[in-house]
């Protein structure tokens, strides 16, 4: 499916199921950046390490440290993923409330720390050209 979407000036964001199966199906050159989401739990960190190993070599990789409560959570994620750049999304009650209400987190509390972190991530990704160069 991704092969059919390729082309200059196209941006496709794919939120895949947890795990590494999607990475196994990627063809070289199909992606410019892979976001690996890691939470500070053993299973999540194991999947994140495996995803990093399987990510195409010609693809930029960014680790999203998700649901980070404190420095200890951040350190356990950083240790697990090695010297990778992290984007930190803190644990935030606004996300839980949004899920419970069936709303987008930005509609529940646009100034919540996790919402701000996700907006910053989106802006950062939008500022990348198709081959990972800043524009």
BELUR-V792586 format. One line per field, one symbol per residue. ss: DSSP state (H for helix, E for strand, - for the rest). A space follows every 10 residues. Layout:
ss: ???
This chain:
ss: -HHHH----- ---------- HHHHH----- --EEEEEEE- -HHHHHHHHH HHHH-----E EEEEEEEE-- HHHHHHHHHH H----EEEEE --HHHHHHHH H---HHHH-- --HHHHHHHH HHHHHH-E-- ---E-
